[in-house]
Amino acid sequence: MPAHRDQSATLLARLEGTACSFCDEGHLVSERDTGTDAVVCAACGTPGARSWTAKPAAADAASALAKSKSD
Ligand SMILES: [Zn+2]
């Protein structure tokens, strides 16, 4: 049993599978394709954790939403 995992990893694990707060149908899933541990909404692509752990992601979230809707 891992005695002490990275705190952010634990946070991500908790976030994974939770409902997206930006759309009605999405749930947060692990996203490591970018090389950064994070969770994003499977439906709208909004980052679910970066905004807390790193830089403010409001603009990124807005652009992700816009991109999703334009597809
Ligand atoms: Zn969403």
PDB file of the backbone (N, CA, C, O) and the ligand in Angstrom, with CONECT records:
HET     ZN  A 101       1
ATOM      1  N   MET A   1       0.851  -1.201   0.000  1.00  0.00           N
ATOM      2  CA  MET A   1       0.000   0.000   0.000  1.00  0.00           C
ATOM      3  C   MET A   1       0.882   1.245   0.000  1.00  0.00           C
ATOM      4  O   MET A   1       1.777   1.367   0.836  1.00  0.00           O
ATOM      5  N   PRO A   2       0.646   2.149  -0.904  1.00  0.00           N
ATOM      6  CA  PRO A   2       1.476   3.363  -0.948  1.00  0.00           C
ATOM      7  C   PRO A   2       1.306   4.181   0.318  1.00  0.00           C
ATOM      8  O   PRO A   2       0.199   4.578   0.685  1.00  0.00           O
ATOM      9  N   ALA A   3       2.416   4.418   0.967  1.00  0.00           N
ATOM     10  CA  ALA A   3       2.350   5.125   2.245  1.00  0.00           C
ATOM     11  C   ALA A   3       2.090   6.611   2.035  1.00  0.00           C
ATOM     12  O   ALA A   3       1.319   7.237   2.763  1.00  0.00           O
ATOM     13  N   HIS A   4       2.745   7.150   1.033  1.00  0.00           N
ATOM     14  CA  HIS A   4       2.610   8.593   0.851  1.00  0.00           C
ATOM     15  C   HIS A   4       2.726   8.928  -0.617  1.00  0.00           C
ATOM     16  O   HIS A   4       3.835   9.008  -1.146  1.00  0.00           O
ATOM     17  N   ARG A   5       1.616   9.124  -1.277  1.00  0.00           N
ATOM     18  CA  ARG A   5       1.655   9.501  -2.686  1.00  0.00           C
ATOM     19  C   ARG A   5       1.674  11.006  -2.811  1.00  0.00           C
ATOM     20  O   ARG A   5       1.394  11.741  -1.864  1.00  0.00           O
ATOM     21  N   ASP A   6       2.009  11.439  -3.999  1.00  0.00           N
ATOM     22  CA  ASP A   6       1.991  12.869  -4.262  1.00  0.00           C
ATOM     23  C   ASP A   6       0.595  13.428  -3.973  1.00  0.00           C
ATOM     24  O   ASP A   6      -0.424  12.853  -4.353  1.00  0.00           O
ATOM     25  N   GLN A   7       0.593  14.544  -3.303  1.00  0.00           N
ATOM     26  CA  GLN A   7      -0.696  15.089  -2.878  1.00  0.00           C
ATOM     27  C   GLN A   7      -1.590  15.418  -4.066  1.00  0.00           C
ATOM     28  O   GLN A   7      -2.798  15.187  -4.024  1.00  0.00           O
ATOM     29  N   SER A   8      -0.999  15.953  -5.117  1.00  0.00           N
ATOM     30  CA  SER A   8      -1.804  16.304  -6.286  1.00  0.00           C
ATOM     31  C   SER A   8      -2.357  15.049  -6.951  1.00  0.00           C
ATOM     32  O   SER A   8      -3.479  15.054  -7.457  1.00  0.00           O
ATOM     33  N   ALA A   9      -1.570  13.975  -6.950  1.00  0.00           N
ATOM     34  CA  ALA A   9      -2.044  12.731  -7.535  1.00  0.00           C
ATOM     35  C   ALA A   9      -3.245  12.210  -6.756  1.00  0.00           C
ATOM     36  O   ALA A   9      -4.203  11.697  -7.333  1.00  0.00           O
ATOM     37  N   THR A  10      -3.177  12.350  -5.445  1.00  0.00           N
ATOM     38  CA  THR A  10      -4.303  11.916  -4.630  1.00  0.00           C
ATOM     39  C   THR A  10      -5.534  12.762  -4.925  1.00  0.00           C
ATOM     40  O   THR A  10      -6.656  12.260  -4.997  1.00  0.00           O
ATOM     41  N   LEU A  11      -5.298  14.038  -5.091  1.00  0.00           N
ATOM     42  CA  LEU A  11      -6.400  14.938  -5.417  1.00  0.00           C
ATOM     43  C   LEU A  11      -7.022  14.547  -6.751  1.00  0.00           C
ATOM     44  O   LEU A  11      -8.244  14.498  -6.891  1.00  0.00           O
ATOM     45  N   LEU A  12      -6.170  14.271  -7.719  1.00  0.00           N
ATOM     46  CA  LEU A  12      -6.673  13.879  -9.031  1.00  0.00           C
ATOM     47  C   LEU A  12      -7.472  12.596  -8.937  1.00  0.00           C
ATOM     48  O   LEU A  12      -8.518  12.454  -9.570  1.00  0.00           O
ATOM     49  N   ALA A  13      -6.970  11.661  -8.139  1.00  0.00           N
ATOM     50  CA  ALA A  13      -7.674  10.396  -7.986  1.00  0.00           C
ATOM     51  C   ALA A  13      -9.058  10.624  -7.394  1.00  0.00           C
ATOM     52  O   ALA A  13     -10.026   9.956  -7.756  1.00  0.00           O
ATOM     53  N   ARG A  14      -9.125  11.567  -6.492  1.00  0.00           N
ATOM     54  CA  ARG A  14     -10.435  11.877  -5.897  1.00  0.00           C
ATOM     55  C   ARG A  14     -11.351  12.544  -6.903  1.00  0.00           C
ATOM     56  O   ARG A  14     -12.556  12.292  -6.931  1.00  0.00           O
ATOM     57  N   LEU A  15     -10.764  13.402  -7.733  1.00  0.00           N
ATOM     58  CA  LEU A  15     -11.572  14.142  -8.702  1.00  0.00           C
ATOM     59  C   LEU A  15     -12.068  13.250  -9.823  1.00  0.00           C
ATOM     60  O   LEU A  15     -13.146  13.463 -10.379  1.00  0.00           O
ATOM     61  N   GLU A  16     -11.265  12.249 -10.147  1.00  0.00           N
ATOM     62  CA  GLU A  16     -11.608  11.401 -11.281  1.00  0.00           C
ATOM     63  C   GLU A  16     -12.971  10.749 -11.068  1.00  0.00           C
ATOM     64  O   GLU A  16     -13.228  10.127 -10.037  1.00  0.00           O
ATOM     65  N   GLY A  17     -13.816  10.903 -12.046  1.00  0.00           N
ATOM     66  CA  GLY A  17     -15.138  10.298 -11.979  1.00  0.00           C
ATOM     67  C   GLY A  17     -16.202  11.203 -11.387  1.00  0.00           C
ATOM     68  O   GLY A  17     -17.386  10.863 -11.393  1.00  0.00           O
ATOM     69  N   THR A  18     -15.780  12.370 -10.870  1.00  0.00           N
ATOM     70  CA  THR A  18     -16.775  13.278 -10.326  1.00  0.00           C
ATOM     71  C   THR A  18     -17.457  14.042 -11.453  1.00  0.00           C
ATOM     72  O   THR A  18     -16.917  14.162 -12.552  1.00  0.00           O
ATOM     73  N   ALA A  19     -18.629  14.547 -11.171  1.00  0.00           N
ATOM     74  CA  ALA A  19     -19.387  15.259 -12.192  1.00  0.00           C
ATOM     75  C   ALA A  19     -18.720  16.582 -12.532  1.00  0.00           C
ATOM     76  O   ALA A  19     -18.186  17.270 -11.661  1.00  0.00           O
ATOM     77  N   CYS A  20     -18.759  16.924 -13.809  1.00  0.00           N
ATOM     78  CA  CYS A  20     -18.223  18.202 -14.263  1.00  0.00           C
ATOM     79  C   CYS A  20     -19.096  19.336 -13.749  1.00  0.00           C
ATOM     80  O   CYS A  20     -20.322  19.235 -13.712  1.00  0.00           O
ATOM     81  N   SER A  21     -18.433  20.417 -13.353  1.00  0.00           N
ATOM     82  CA  SER A  21     -19.187  21.564 -12.859  1.00  0.00           C
ATOM     83  C   SER A  21     -19.470  22.579 -13.960  1.00  0.00           C
ATOM     84  O   SER A  21     -20.098  23.609 -13.719  1.00  0.00           O
ATOM     85  N   PHE A  22     -19.000  22.281 -15.178  1.00  0.00           N
ATOM     86  CA  PHE A  22     -19.186  23.209 -16.294  1.00  0.00           C
ATOM     87  C   PHE A  22     -20.250  22.755 -17.279  1.00  0.00           C
ATOM     88  O   PHE A  22     -20.744  23.555 -18.073  1.00  0.00           O
ATOM     89  N   CYS A  23     -20.601  21.493 -17.235  1.00  0.00           N
ATOM     90  CA  CYS A  23     -21.643  21.009 -18.124  1.00  0.00           C
ATOM     91  C   CYS A  23     -22.441  19.938 -17.387  1.00  0.00           C
ATOM     92  O   CYS A  23     -22.053  19.503 -16.303  1.00  0.00           O
ATOM     93  N   ASP A  24     -23.527  19.526 -17.963  1.00  0.00           N
ATOM     94  CA  ASP A  24     -24.439  18.634 -17.258  1.00  0.00           C
ATOM     95  C   ASP A  24     -24.105  17.159 -17.436  1.00  0.00           C
ATOM     96  O   ASP A  24     -24.384  16.340 -16.560  1.00  0.00           O
ATOM     97  N   GLU A  25     -23.499  16.822 -18.588  1.00  0.00           N
ATOM     98  CA  GLU A  25     -23.345  15.404 -18.895  1.00  0.00           C
ATOM     99  C   GLU A  25     -21.965  14.842 -18.603  1.00  0.00           C
ATOM    100  O   GLU A  25     -21.786  13.625 -18.565  1.00  0.00           O
ATOM    101  N   GLY A  26     -20.976  15.726 -18.396  1.00  0.00           N
ATOM    102  CA  GLY A  26     -19.596  15.272 -18.316  1.00  0.00           C
ATOM    103  C   GLY A  26     -19.177  14.797 -16.946  1.00  0.00           C
ATOM    104  O   GLY A  26     -19.734  15.187 -15.919  1.00  0.00           O
ATOM    105  N   HIS A  27     -18.158  13.926 -16.968  1.00  0.00           N
ATOM    106  CA  HIS A  27     -17.492  13.516 -15.746  1.00  0.00           C
ATOM    107  C   HIS A  27     -15.990  13.684 -15.957  1.00  0.00           C
ATOM    108  O   HIS A  27     -15.497  13.607 -17.082  1.00  0.00           O
ATOM    109  N   LEU A  28     -15.279  13.912 -14.867  1.00  0.00           N
ATOM    110  CA  LEU A  28     -13.842  14.139 -14.968  1.00  0.00           C
ATOM    111  C   LEU A  28     -13.107  12.819 -15.165  1.00  0.00           C
ATOM    112  O   LEU A  28     -13.396  11.819 -14.508  1.00  0.00           O
ATOM    113  N   VAL A  29     -12.144  12.846 -16.093  1.00  0.00           N
ATOM    114  CA  VAL A  29     -11.343  11.665 -16.381  1.00  0.00           C
ATOM    115  C   VAL A  29      -9.865  12.067 -16.385  1.00  0.00           C
ATOM    116  O   VAL A  29      -9.531  13.236 -16.580  1.00  0.00           O
ATOM    117  N   SER A  30      -8.998  11.098 -16.170  1.00  0.00           N
ATOM    118  CA  SER A  30      -7.564  11.365 -16.191  1.00  0.00           C
ATOM    119  C   SER A  30      -7.129  11.814 -17.575  1.00  0.00           C
ATOM    120  O   SER A  30      -7.558  11.264 -18.590  1.00  0.00           O
ATOM    121  N   GLU A  31      -6.280  12.809 -17.595  1.00  0.00           N
ATOM    122  CA  GLU A  31      -5.752  13.296 -18.865  1.00  0.00           C
ATOM    123  C   GLU A  31      -4.251  13.451 -18.730  1.00  0.00           C
ATOM    124  O   GLU A  31      -3.770  14.387 -18.092  1.00  0.00           O
ATOM    125  N   ARG A  32      -3.514  12.531 -19.332  1.00  0.00           N
ATOM    126  CA  ARG A  32      -2.054  12.605 -19.216  1.00  0.00           C
ATOM    127  C   ARG A  32      -1.405  12.727 -20.585  1.00  0.00           C
ATOM    128  O   ARG A  32      -0.180  12.683 -20.696  1.00  0.00           O
ATOM    129  N   ASP A  33      -2.195  12.877 -21.606  1.00  0.00           N
ATOM    130  CA  ASP A  33      -1.642  13.001 -22.950  1.00  0.00           C
ATOM    131  C   ASP A  33      -0.778  14.240 -23.086  1.00  0.00           C
ATOM    132  O   ASP A  33       0.157  14.265 -23.887  1.00  0.00           O
ATOM    133  N   THR A  34      -1.078  15.246 -22.325  1.00  0.00           N
ATOM    134  CA  THR A  34      -0.335  16.491 -22.413  1.00  0.00           C
ATOM    135  C   THR A  34       0.955  16.445 -21.611  1.00  0.00           C
ATOM    136  O   THR A  34       1.747  17.387 -21.653  1.00  0.00           O
ATOM    137  N   GLY A  35       1.174  15.361 -20.882  1.00  0.00           N
ATOM    138  CA  GLY A  35       2.366  15.260 -20.051  1.00  0.00           C
ATOM    139  C   GLY A  35       2.172  15.865 -18.689  1.00  0.00           C
ATOM    140  O   GLY A  35       3.093  15.871 -17.872  1.00  0.00           O
ATOM    141  N   THR A  36       0.992  16.371 -18.432  1.00  0.00           N
ATOM    142  CA  THR A  36       0.695  16.945 -17.128  1.00  0.00           C
ATOM    143  C   THR A  36      -0.432  16.158 -16.483  1.00  0.00           C
ATOM    144  O   THR A  36      -1.494  15.962 -17.075  1.00  0.00           O
ATOM    145  N   ASP A  37      -0.185  15.714 -15.271  1.00  0.00           N
ATOM    146  CA  ASP A  37      -1.248  15.001 -14.579  1.00  0.00           C
ATOM    147  C   ASP A  37      -2.398  15.951 -14.302  1.00  0.00           C
ATOM    148  O   ASP A  37      -2.228  16.993 -13.669  1.00  0.00           O
ATOM    149  N   ALA A  38      -3.546  15.581 -14.777  1.00  0.00           N
ATOM    150  CA  ALA A  38      -4.706  16.430 -14.595  1.00  0.00           C
ATOM    151  C   ALA A  38      -5.953  15.608 -14.850  1.00  0.00           C
ATOM    152  O   ALA A  38      -5.885  14.489 -15.358  1.00  0.00           O
ATOM    153  N   VAL A  39      -7.072  16.169 -14.498  1.00  0.00           N
ATOM    154  CA  VAL A  39      -8.331  15.576 -14.897  1.00  0.00           C
ATOM    155  C   VAL A  39      -9.083  16.604 -15.730  1.00  0.00           C
ATOM    156  O   VAL A  39      -9.062  17.801 -15.443  1.00  0.00           O
ATOM    157  N   VAL A  40      -9.734  16.117 -16.746  1.00  0.00           N
ATOM    158  CA  VAL A  40     -10.532  16.990 -17.595  1.00  0.00           C
ATOM    159  C   VAL A  40     -11.906  16.370 -17.774  1.00  0.00           C
ATOM    160  O   VAL A  40     -12.091  15.167 -17.592  1.00  0.00           O
ATOM    161  N   CYS A  41     -12.857  17.202 -18.128  1.00  0.00           N
ATOM    162  CA  CYS A  41     -14.191  16.702 -18.404  1.00  0.00           C
ATOM    163  C   CYS A  41     -14.182  15.919 -19.718  1.00  0.00           C
ATOM    164  O   CYS A  41     -13.669  16.398 -20.730  1.00  0.00           O
ATOM    165  N   ALA A  42     -14.750  14.721 -19.695  1.00  0.00           N
ATOM    166  CA  ALA A  42     -14.786  13.893 -20.900  1.00  0.00           C
ATOM    167  C   ALA A  42     -15.707  14.491 -21.950  1.00  0.00           C
ATOM    168  O   ALA A  42     -15.562  14.203 -23.138  1.00  0.00           O
ATOM    169  N   ALA A  43     -16.645  15.314 -21.530  1.00  0.00           N
ATOM    170  CA  ALA A  43     -17.617  15.862 -22.465  1.00  0.00           C
ATOM    171  C   ALA A  43     -17.186  17.214 -23.022  1.00  0.00           C
ATOM    172  O   ALA A  43     -17.246  17.427 -24.233  1.00  0.00           O
ATOM    173  N   CYS A  44     -16.755  18.126 -22.161  1.00  0.00           N
ATOM    174  CA  CYS A  44     -16.447  19.474 -22.629  1.00  0.00           C
ATOM    175  C   CYS A  44     -14.963  19.801 -22.571  1.00  0.00           C
ATOM    176  O   CYS A  44     -14.537  20.834 -23.087  1.00  0.00           O
ATOM    177  N   GLY A  45     -14.169  18.928 -21.946  1.00  0.00           N
ATOM    178  CA  GLY A  45     -12.727  19.110 -21.955  1.00  0.00           C
ATOM    179  C   GLY A  45     -12.224  20.145 -20.965  1.00  0.00           C
ATOM    180  O   GLY A  45     -11.048  20.508 -20.994  1.00  0.00           O
ATOM    181  N   THR A  46     -13.083  20.617 -20.103  1.00  0.00           N
ATOM    182  CA  THR A  46     -12.654  21.608 -19.125  1.00  0.00           C
ATOM    183  C   THR A  46     -11.768  20.959 -18.068  1.00  0.00           C
ATOM    184  O   THR A  46     -12.143  19.948 -17.476  1.00  0.00           O
ATOM    185  N   PRO A  47     -10.593  21.539 -17.831  1.00  0.00           N
ATOM    186  CA  PRO A  47      -9.720  21.003 -16.786  1.00  0.00           C
ATOM    187  C   PRO A  47     -10.399  21.068 -15.426  1.00  0.00           C
ATOM    188  O   PRO A  47     -11.034  22.063 -15.074  1.00  0.00           O
ATOM    189  N   GLY A  48     -10.251  19.980 -14.668  1.00  0.00           N
ATOM    190  CA  GLY A  48     -10.918  19.924 -13.377  1.00  0.00           C
ATOM    191  C   GLY A  48     -10.013  20.192 -12.204  1.00  0.00           C
ATOM    192  O   GLY A  48     -10.500  20.360 -11.086  1.00  0.00           O
ATOM    193  N   ALA A  49      -8.718  20.239 -12.414  1.00  0.00           N
ATOM    194  CA  ALA A  49      -7.822  20.373 -11.272  1.00  0.00           C
ATOM    195  C   ALA A  49      -6.760  21.439 -11.457  1.00  0.00           C
ATOM    196  O   ALA A  49      -6.276  22.005 -10.478  1.00  0.00           O
ATOM    197  N   ARG A  50      -6.394  21.719 -12.687  1.00  0.00           N
ATOM    198  CA  ARG A  50      -5.289  22.639 -12.896  1.00  0.00           C
ATOM    199  C   ARG A  50      -5.551  23.993 -12.262  1.00  0.00           C
ATOM    200  O   ARG A  50      -4.635  24.653 -11.772  1.00  0.00           O
ATOM    201  N   SER A  51      -6.811  24.397 -12.279  1.00  0.00           N
ATOM    202  CA  SER A  51      -7.146  25.711 -11.773  1.00  0.00           C
ATOM    203  C   SER A  51      -6.866  25.814 -10.275  1.00  0.00           C
ATOM    204  O   SER A  51      -6.696  26.913  -9.748  1.00  0.00           O
ATOM    205  N   TRP A  52      -6.817  24.668  -9.590  1.00  0.00           N
ATOM    206  CA  TRP A  52      -6.537  24.735  -8.158  1.00  0.00           C
ATOM    207  C   TRP A  52      -5.056  24.582  -7.888  1.00  0.00           C
ATOM    208  O   TRP A  52      -4.516  25.211  -6.978  1.00  0.00           O
ATOM    209  N   THR A  53      -4.398  23.745  -8.679  1.00  0.00           N
ATOM    210  CA  THR A  53      -3.049  23.340  -8.324  1.00  0.00           C
ATOM    211  C   THR A  53      -1.988  24.200  -8.982  1.00  0.00           C
ATOM    212  O   THR A  53      -0.854  24.250  -8.507  1.00  0.00           O
ATOM    213  N   ALA A  54      -2.327  24.861 -10.041  1.00  0.00           N
ATOM    214  CA  ALA A  54      -1.318  25.625 -10.760  1.00  0.00           C
ATOM    215  C   ALA A  54      -1.860  27.015 -11.060  1.00  0.00           C
ATOM    216  O   ALA A  54      -2.430  27.676 -10.192  1.00  0.00           O
ATOM    217  N   LYS A  55      -1.678  27.433 -12.267  1.00  0.00           N
ATOM    218  CA  LYS A  55      -2.142  28.763 -12.629  1.00  0.00           C
ATOM    219  C   LYS A  55      -3.659  28.788 -12.818  1.00  0.00           C
ATOM    220  O   LYS A  55      -4.270  27.751 -13.076  1.00  0.00           O
ATOM    221  N   PRO A  56      -4.256  29.947 -12.694  1.00  0.00           N
ATOM    222  CA  PRO A  56      -5.689  30.078 -12.959  1.00  0.00           C
ATOM    223  C   PRO A  56      -6.015  29.625 -14.374  1.00  0.00           C
ATOM    224  O   PRO A  56      -5.360  30.031 -15.335  1.00  0.00           O
ATOM    225  N   ALA A  57      -7.025  28.787 -14.491  1.00  0.00           N
ATOM    226  CA  ALA A  57      -7.337  28.189 -15.795  1.00  0.00           C
ATOM    227  C   ALA A  57      -8.681  28.653 -16.324  1.00  0.00           C
ATOM    228  O   ALA A  57      -9.246  28.026 -17.221  1.00  0.00           O
ATOM    229  N   ALA A  58      -9.184  29.716 -15.794  1.00  0.00           N
ATOM    230  CA  ALA A  58     -10.503  30.178 -16.228  1.00  0.00           C
ATOM    231  C   ALA A  58     -10.522  30.449 -17.724  1.00  0.00           C
ATOM    232  O   ALA A  58     -11.472  30.082 -18.415  1.00  0.00           O
ATOM    233  N   ALA A  59      -9.484  31.083 -18.219  1.00  0.00           N
ATOM    234  CA  ALA A  59      -9.424  31.393 -19.643  1.00  0.00           C
ATOM    235  C   ALA A  59      -9.335  30.103 -20.452  1.00  0.00           C
ATOM    236  O   ALA A  59      -9.985  29.962 -21.488  1.00  0.00           O
ATOM    237  N   ASP A  60      -8.517  29.156 -19.963  1.00  0.00           N
ATOM    238  CA  ASP A  60      -8.391  27.883 -20.652  1.00  0.00           C
ATOM    239  C   ASP A  60      -9.731  27.163 -20.685  1.00  0.00           C
ATOM    240  O   ASP A  60     -10.116  26.581 -21.699  1.00  0.00           O
ATOM    241  N   ALA A  61     -10.424  27.211 -19.575  1.00  0.00           N
ATOM    242  CA  ALA A  61     -11.712  26.543 -19.499  1.00  0.00           C
ATOM    243  C   ALA A  61     -12.695  27.168 -20.474  1.00  0.00           C
ATOM    244  O   ALA A  61     -13.446  26.466 -21.152  1.00  0.00           O
ATOM    245  N   ALA A  62     -12.684  28.483 -20.538  1.00  0.00           N
ATOM    246  CA  ALA A  62     -13.594  29.178 -21.435  1.00  0.00           C
ATOM    247  C   ALA A  62     -13.286  28.824 -22.885  1.00  0.00           C
ATOM    248  O   ALA A  62     -14.196  28.587 -23.679  1.00  0.00           O
ATOM    249  N   SER A  63     -12.001  28.789 -23.224  1.00  0.00           N
ATOM    250  CA  SER A  63     -11.636  28.470 -24.603  1.00  0.00           C
ATOM    251  C   SER A  63     -11.964  27.026 -24.910  1.00  0.00           C
ATOM    252  O   SER A  63     -12.349  26.697 -26.032  1.00  0.00           O
ATOM    253  N   ALA A  64     -11.811  26.153 -23.912  1.00  0.00           N
ATOM    254  CA  ALA A  64     -12.142  24.746 -24.120  1.00  0.00           C
ATOM    255  C   ALA A  64     -13.637  24.596 -24.382  1.00  0.00           C
ATOM    256  O   ALA A  64     -14.057  23.821 -25.240  1.00  0.00           O
ATOM    257  N   LEU A  65     -14.418  25.342 -23.636  1.00  0.00           N
ATOM    258  CA  LEU A  65     -15.857  25.298 -23.827  1.00  0.00           C
ATOM    259  C   LEU A  65     -16.222  25.805 -25.214  1.00  0.00           C
ATOM    260  O   LEU A  65     -17.035  25.205 -25.918  1.00  0.00           O
ATOM    261  N   ALA A  66     -15.609  26.914 -25.591  1.00  0.00           N
ATOM    262  CA  ALA A  66     -15.901  27.502 -26.899  1.00  0.00           C
ATOM    263  C   ALA A  66     -15.530  26.539 -28.001  1.00  0.00           C
ATOM    264  O   ALA A  66     -16.272  26.370 -28.969  1.00  0.00           O
ATOM    265  N   LYS A  67     -14.366  25.900 -27.852  1.00  0.00           N
ATOM    266  CA  LYS A  67     -13.915  24.957 -28.871  1.00  0.00           C
ATOM    267  C   LYS A  67     -14.865  23.783 -28.962  1.00  0.00           C
ATOM    268  O   LYS A  67     -15.213  23.326 -30.050  1.00  0.00           O
ATOM    269  N   SER A  68     -15.278  23.304 -27.800  1.00  0.00           N
ATOM    270  CA  SER A  68     -16.179  22.152 -27.774  1.00  0.00           C
ATOM    271  C   SER A  68     -17.488  22.474 -28.471  1.00  0.00           C
ATOM    272  O   SER A  68     -18.028  21.653 -29.213  1.00  0.00           O
ATOM    273  N   LYS A  69     -17.985  23.657 -28.231  1.00  0.00           N
ATOM    274  CA  LYS A  69     -19.280  24.022 -28.812  1.00  0.00           C
ATOM    275  C   LYS A  69     -19.177  24.286 -30.312  1.00  0.00           C
ATOM    276  O   LYS A  69     -20.149  24.119 -31.049  1.00  0.00           O
ATOM    277  N   SER A  70     -17.988  24.702 -30.755  1.00  0.00           N
ATOM    278  CA  SER A  70     -17.838  25.017 -32.171  1.00  0.00           C
ATOM    279  C   SER A  70     -17.607  23.750 -32.996  1.00  0.00           C
ATOM    280  O   SER A  70     -17.752  23.765 -34.219  1.00  0.00           O
ATOM    281  N   ASP A  71     -17.251  22.672 -32.333  1.00  0.00           N
ATOM    282  CA  ASP A  71     -17.028  21.427 -33.076  1.00  0.00           C
ATOM    283  C   ASP A  71     -18.323  20.887 -33.648  1.00  0.00           C
ATOM    284  O   ASP A  71     -18.321  19.845 -34.304  1.00  0.00           O
TER     285      ASP A  71
HETATM  286 ZN    ZN A 101     -17.976  19.245 -18.726  1.00  0.00          ZN2+
END
